[in-house]
Amino acid sequence: MHAPAYPAIDRLRCELVTARQGVRELADLDRPTRDRVEAEIRSAVPDLAGRASREAGREAVVAEVRRSASEGADDDTDSGAAWALWAEVLATALEAAAAVEAARTDVAGRLPVTT
């Protein structure tokens, strides 16, 4: 049986693909443009991960981020700085998904918070 499709996971997947391509091309951009693209990547991916976590659950987001991380893992065309940025973006996406999950429980972790 297949897991239900969630539009938020599809949006996250598209953002991850676009962000990965952006990270690969950062070195080719002039400084001001590079800074703007990097800032957008650093904010957009975690934002969508958090939104997807609300809709589809943390597990679905973690699976999608891990899938994205494994794609191109053997690609040695990226610089160390590009890989470091990509790793940071993926880590913050996972943190955003976990934060949504944590926000759904009370401080003691006993009861789900209803919305």
N, C-alpha and C positions, 0 to 999 in steps of 0.2 A: 504494500500500500504506500502511496506517495504522500508526503507531507503536504498540507494545504498550501496553496500559493498565496503569498502576501505581496501586495504591490510595494510595500515599504522595503521588503527584501530585494525586489527587482530594482528599485531606485538605488538602494545601497550598492548593489552589484554594479550598476552603471557608473555610480560615483567612484567606486573603487577602481574600475577599469580606467576611467578618465583621469583619476588622480595618479595612478601608476604611470600612465603615459606622460602626464605633466611632470612628474618627478624625473622621468628619463630625459626630458627636454629642458630642464631648468638650466643646465650649463650653457645652452645655446642662446639664452635670453640675456638682454642687457639688464643691468643691476636693478633699476626701478621696476621693470616688468617682472623679473625673477622674484623680487620681494613680494609683489602683489600676488603672483601665482602661488608662491609658497604659503603665504598667509591664508589664501582661499583654501588650499588643500588641507592645511592644519585645522581649519575650522569646519569645513563642509563635511568631511568624512566622519568625524566624531558626532556632529550634529545629526546626520542621517542615521548613524548607528544607534544613537539614543532614541530617535523616533521609531526606527525599525524594532527596537527592543520593546517599546511600548505596545506596538501592534502585534508582533510575531513572537516575542519572547527572547530572552537572552540567549538561549541555546541556538536559535536560528541565526542570530547575529554572529555568534562565535563561530558557527559552522561556515558562514559566508566569509568572514574575515580570514579564517584559516585557509579556506579554499583559495582566496585571493592571494594570501601570503605564499602558498605553495606554487602558484603559477609564476613562472619566471625565476624561481629560486635557483635554477641552474644557469641563468643568464648572467654571464660575466661581463656584459658590455657596460654596466653601470659603475659609476665611481663609488668609492667608499662613502662619500658624503651623501650620494643619492640613496644608497642602501640604508644609511643611518636615518635619514629623513623618513624613508618608507617604513622602516621598523617603528619609528616613533609615531607615525600616523596610525599604523595598525594597532599599536599599544593603546593609544588614546581612544581609538574606536572601541576597543574591548573595555576600557575603563568606563566609557560613556554607557555602554550596554549594561555593565555591572551596576553603575550608579542608578540607573532606572530601576533595576531589580531591587536594590537596597532601599530605594525610596518607597517601594511598595510594601515594605514591612515596617512595623513600629520599631522603636529604639531597642527594645528587648529582643526583637526578632521573633516574637511569638505569634502575632496576629497580622494577617494581610490587611493593608489599608485599602478601604473601598473608595473608588472614585466616582 
